[in-house]
Amino acid sequence: MLGVALVVALPVIVVMAHVVMPTQGVWQHLASTVLGRYLGNTFYLAVTVGLGSMVIGTGTAWLVVMCRFPGRRVFEWALLLPLAVPTYVIAYAYTDFLQYAGPLQSWLRELFDWGHGDYFFPDIRSLGGAATLITLVLYPYVYLLARAAFLEQSVCVLDVGRTLGRGPWNLFVSVAVPLARPAIVGGVSLVLMETLNEFGAVQFFGVDTFTTGIYRTWFGLGEQVAAAQLAACLLLFVIALVLLERWSRGKRRYFHTTGRYQQLPEYRLRGWRATAAFTACALPVLIGFLIPSGLLLQMAVAKGDALFGTRFFDFAWNSLMLAVIASLIAVGLAVILSYGVRLHDSPLTRIATRIASMGYAIPGSVIAVGILIPFAWLDNTVNTWLHVHYGKIVGLIFSGSAFILVYAYVVRFLAVSFNTVEASLGKVTPSMDAASRTLGQTPAGTLKRVHTPIMRGSLIAAGILVFVDVMKELPATIILRPFNFDTLAVRAYSLASDERLAEASTASLAIVAVGIVPVILLSMAMRRSRPGSGNHH
């Protein structure tokens, strides 16, 4: 287990090693000019997006699991759809739609006969605009994990709350949310890490954050050491968040005290309550998915990408293959690490797993450089040895292959699967392990026959999250991809960054389309995965 943690943590260690290196005054210059702005904007984004995602994600998850209202079955999977839209794509789509020369403002000016300066219209290319769009794309992290947690909850606990006279709202606040807290906090921490790592949308909107600063320092100024030190600051920010949550949770543990799982009680909503529930679930889907997808579809039909066709199937296959392999490996490693901590809960194993899952907090490009440095050295060493002993040079074995991309994705997104699996495993009471062991099961047997069936919904959730994240991943892919190896994300971003949005719309829609099918299928599988549910849901 420590070996797994070390391999995954290697790029993080390489980046952190730069912290002690001298920077020839660049750091002092950054501190005196832009560091304050980086801190302020990053903090504002983290707080706004974190709170917004928590409210939308937890509220909608409770509604679709526990309430009956028109359209609920559709919203179960539809609420995940914004996850398939990359933040940079939604930023481009809305900017095109809402800017001064865009269709909406042009229509308003024509309708009311307004001129320039006659009316107020909020600027989408702003800190507030970035926070709103990022929230709409990231809330499904919280929704997915909260929904998995609510589905895994025992009816007995909820029944006790009802016999004590608790109504649906009180039951939600005082029983369901505290029980689901590890999952909700896991989701919010993923949202915060993704927000701290956000690059495409904030760069396009001209918002200075730590991430844009790291890119500018690394690639603009060529100051790798100073950029790595900025990345280390970002990492400390995330470590502080994680420690704060652990401290606030204290010694409390959240277990299910029964193995009895019946069908969950469902509240039938009528009249204005049904309308309110429908609206609360419909708005995030409409603004976060349907409108931007509609705008992209319109652009793709009107103009689109000239390369659409056979080349496009190559892009789609590359993206799909990488996403499937990376998600399977990441979920497998997450199970090994979280179960390892459960079996041997020592400070060393806890620190090792925390370091291993810190990759999510480091920008993709920094991880890419953290991987390139050791692997380029390894390639050179192998080639030198082969040349000396056999007179051959085989070229780039590691750093020129798709292997290095999969490695980068696992490092980058292990935290996604680890947080999900750990939250679910943490709710399995230790007495189940003890009972299994007394019946002669090994630790591996206990994991296979006891824990995995209980955690099935959360394992599926972890797989979905990593899959969709890899589909959208951009910075590490651009730096590490082998020659003539493009993904849909690279194609979309390279066109959109040249302001060729109509052409980029085709690849953007393809990312969304490839991501939708597994999201819907896996969401339905989650619905059936509730222990003891059979297939009656």
Beta strands, then each sheet from edge to edge (+ up, - down):
strand 1: 67-68
strand 2: 267-268
sheet 1: 1+ 2+
end
